[in-house]
Amino acid sequence: MKYITTNNLTAIIYEDGDIKLQVYNNYPSPYGWVKRDLLSSDIAKKPEHFTYNYIKQQVDNKYEVFNYEEINELINKIKANESKTN
C-alpha cells in the first residue's frame, strides 16, 4: 500500500492498482500541529475511474469552497508515483 497526500486529500494505492480516496478537513491545533479530521473514505476505484471529475465530485459532497488545484496536485503526485514504479 502506498499513501499519497495533499493538504486535504489522500490517495491510497493498493497492490492491485486500485485507488481509494480519503477527504480530510485540516485545521491548526493550538499545540502547533495540524489536525486532520476524516470527512469521507470511499471504496477503492480502478485507476481508469479515479479521475479529476470523480475526485471533484467527492470533494464537492463535503466542501462548499475548495481549492481545486489540490486535486491537480494529487493527480500529478499519483502520475509521478506511477512513472517511478514502471
C-alpha positions in Angstrom: 0.0 0.0 0.0 1.2 3.5 -0.9 -0.2 6.7 0.6 -0.1 9.9 -1.5 -1.2 13.0 0.3 -2.0 16.7 -0.2 -3.4 19.1 2.5 -6.9 17.7 2.4 -6.8 14.6 0.2 -5.2 11.2 0.5 -5.0 8.6 -2.2 -4.2 5.0 -1.0 -2.8 2.9 -3.8 -3.3 -0.8 -3.2 -1.1 -3.6 -4.5 -3.7 -4.5 -7.2 -3.6 -0.9 -8.5 -6.9 0.2 -7.1 -7.0 3.7 -5.6 -9.0 4.8 -2.5 -9.8 8.5 -1.9 -9.9 10.0 1.6 -11.1 13.6 2.1 -10.0 15.4 5.2 -10.7 18.7 6.9 -7.5 20.3 8.3 -7.3 22.9 11.0 -4.4 24.1 13.2 -4.2 22.8 16.7 -3.4 25.2 19.5 -0.3 23.0 20.2 1.4 23.8 16.9 0.4 20.8 14.7 -2.3 20.4 12.1 -5.3 18.2 13.0 -6.8 16.1 10.1 -10.4 15.0 10.5 -11.6 12.4 8.1 -14.7 13.5 6.2 -15.1 10.6 3.8 -13.3 7.5 2.7 -14.9 6.0 -0.4 -14.4 2.5 -1.7 -11.3 1.9 -3.9 -11.7 2.5 -7.6 -9.8 1.2 -10.7 -7.2 3.7 -11.9 -9.2 4.5 -15.0 -12.2 5.6 -12.8 -10.0 7.7 -10.4 -10.3 10.9 -12.4 -10.4 14.6 -11.8 -14.2 14.6 -12.1 -14.5 11.7 -9.6 -12.3 13.4 -7.0 -14.1 16.8 -7.6 -17.5 15.1 -7.0 -16.3 13.6 -3.7 -14.8 16.9 -2.6 -18.0 18.8 -3.6 -20.0 16.5 -1.4 -18.0 17.6 1.7 -16.9 21.2 0.9 -18.8 24.3 -0.2 -15.5 26.0 -1.1 -12.3 24.1 -2.1 -9.1 24.9 -3.9 -9.4 22.6 -6.9 -5.6 23.0 -7.6 -5.2 20.5 -4.8 -7.0 17.9 -7.0 -4.4 18.5 -9.8 -1.6 18.2 -7.2 -2.9 14.8 -6.1 -3.3 13.6 -9.6 0.2 14.8 -10.5 1.7 13.0 -7.5 -0.1 9.8 -8.4 1.3 10.0 -12.0 4.8 10.7 -10.7 4.5 7.6 -8.5 3.3 5.5 -11.4 6.3 6.6 -13.5 8.7 5.7 -10.7 7.2 2.2 -10.4 7.1 1.4 -14.2 
